[in-house]
Structure formats: structure tokens, C-alpha cells
């Protein structure tokens, strides 16, 4: 049965002697585990009351009490935010109610945080880095859980098997989570101190500054992605990137490359854990809510898968079309080459050489060469040859060269000029 803020105020007066509340209000918390309220006393001082709803939740509050005691003054002084202080406790049967001195600031929704200034995003990154850089001895000395990377992954596999036994989780989610948990490369990280239950209700903010962090019931050594799971629910990617950027700068160790991927998976898997917890305590409304959220997640994943498949098919079709066009152009080019006339090789004709000069001969008169150009038979003073001797002379004449002496009068009719040979370019 849920306790009202007035009932919690009455319990708080028993836990903190002298406390006289003048006003009460509901305080957001893990509704399946705690009843919470804010109190205001006559001096204007605020207090917070957390009352467990079952023994397991009471154990968590007692664990937190040990954690807060482990935050020595030196450690608190180094943190960029305040940590709660337990003002008093009261035990009722198996359950213990805790009253805390209220911290300055107020809680904002994830949408309000996402819409905040860049300074707020950077301060959230600083707060996360400060948690993860806490000394491991803080957890070990308090005898709190500690997991290596492989132990943490195996723990999630065991929780997945437990969630599957409910029969209320869509098959597509079970397959999705199982494949991710079996991807060993995804789970290679350096374990660090983690808050373990970080979300917007445990973040106190004032003037773009994180003033305090509450809800230290699940402090442990494990996967730093645990503390980023609540951030991925934001629809503002720039907000998440700004937080991660500042976180990376402020950390002493470089975060692994798969931190946000694991954070997204852990955010999805938190719905299965919520279902298991609701069914364990027999809370029907919470069970119905968990089943509804899991189905909505499955529908969103299937829709995204169809969209991704359509995009991939379109890209493949475009690539095939481009390849076909390229092949067609290549075929056309090859056909053009085969149908062209054989190539003609043009070889330059060598020059004819140097110019040849010839000097014209002085013409000679017929007086100098009597009967030039006339056959001997027609020359004056000679008789035509006849008889056997004539035939013999004819045969000898036939055997003699046909060239004429250089002083032949026929050269007088020739005009001899200088001939300049054409170069290859001029011949064309």
C-alpha cells in the first residue's frame, strides 16, 4: 500500500527528533521500490523522505547508507556536485525509512534537460566523469559489487534468460539483445565506478549547473555505459553528443568506442528488467505498462528494419543501374572502335637534298657544228652508204651509245634553272 506525503511526514518526525514539517509534496522516485516525499519545516529548510515498499528496497537503502558514509570529506570536496547526507532513520518491522537533508536544486524531465543550454550539457558530462573517476577502493572497501567486462556481459545474459521466462517479451527483442550480448567486441571496456541508477530524477539542477546527485543505492564497479542509458532516451542527438564530448575531455581514461551503443542496448533492456520486477511484486499496472512499452519498442524496431531494407534496396538498384549504364557506354565505345577505318600511318618523305645549280651552255651556231642535228647521210659532201658496208655501219651505230656530245647544239633550247627541293610540310 502506497504511503501519502502526510504519512511520510509523520514517519520523518520519528526519524529526526525536533523536525516539525509545515508542508509536504510528492517526490519523484522509483515507484516500484519507494514512497518518497519532500518536507518543509518552520525554518524553511527542506528534507527528503524515502520509505521502502518491500525488503529488497529496504536493503538497497541500507546499502546506500554505507555508500554515503564511504564518501569521506576529502572525496566529497573533489566532486563537482553535492552528495546526500542521512539525517536520521526509523525502522518499522523489516523496513527502514531514511530521512535526508534536502539538497539544493530541482529535478527536470529529460526533455527539459535536452532543451537546456550547452553549459548544462557540459556540466552533466563533468558530473559523469567525476563519478567514473572515483577510486575503485571506494566500492571495494564498502564490499559492494564489482564486475569485470566479461562478468558484466555474462550477468546480462543471465538476466536475459530470466526475462525470457516471463513469456511477455516480443521475440524480435529477445533475438536483438541476444545477438548484441554475444558480440564480444562490443563489451570490451575498462570497468569503473558507476552510479548504477542514474536518471533525471536523481539529478538536481539549478541555473544550468548540476548541484547534486541522489539515489546511490546501486553504486558498483562495472560498465560506464550504465550511467549513459538514460541519456539515449533523449531525442536531441546534439545534447547527447555535447555531454559525451565533455565527458571524454574530463575523464582520466579514454572512453571506449562502443559506449553509446551499449548504453542504447541497456536502455532497451531496462524495460525487460522493469517487467521482471513488476511481475515479481505482483504489480498489475506496472506489468501492463512494461508489456506495452516493450511492444512499442518492438514495433519501432520492425518499422526501422523495413525502412533500412527499403533504403538498401534503393541503393542497390541505383548502383545496378549505374553499372548497366557504364557497361552500355563501354560497349558503345568498343563498337565504335571496331567499325572505324583502319588507321593510316603517315610517314614523312625525306627531303630531296640540296639544290643543284646548272650553268647554261652558250649556244653554238651551225657554223661551228656543220649540219647539226642532221643524219650523216644527209650531210653535204657525203654520200649515202649502201651495200654490205652500209649494213655493217648501221649495226655499229646501233651498238654505240645514244648520248650526244656536251657541245651538241640541241642544248641551246634548254632553260636550266635552280630547283629547290620541297620539304615534307610543303608537299602537302
Secondary structure as UniProt FT lines:
FT   HELIX           5..15
FT   TURN            17..18
FT   STRAND          21..26
FT   TURN            31..33
FT   STRAND          34..41
FT   TURN            42..43
FT   STRAND          46..52
FT   HELIX           55..70
FT   HELIX           73..78
FT   STRAND          82..83
FT   STRAND          86..92
FT   TURN            93..94
FT   STRAND          95..101
FT   HELIX           110..114
FT   HELIX           118..132
FT   HELIX           137..141
FT   TURN            142..143
FT   HELIX           149..164
FT   TURN            165..166
FT   HELIX           171..182
FT   HELIX           184..187
FT   STRAND          192..194
FT   HELIX           200..202
FT   STRAND          203..206
FT   TURN            207..208
FT   STRAND          209..213
FT   HELIX           216..218
FT   STRAND          220..222
FT   HELIX           224..228
FT   TURN            229..230
FT   HELIX           231..233
FT   HELIX           237..250
FT   TURN            257..258
FT   HELIX           259..281
FT   HELIX           284..339
FT   TURN            366..368
FT   TURN            370..373
FT   HELIX           376..378
FT   TURN            380..381
FT   HELIX           387..399
FT   TURN            406..407
FT   HELIX           409..413
FT   HELIX           424..427
//
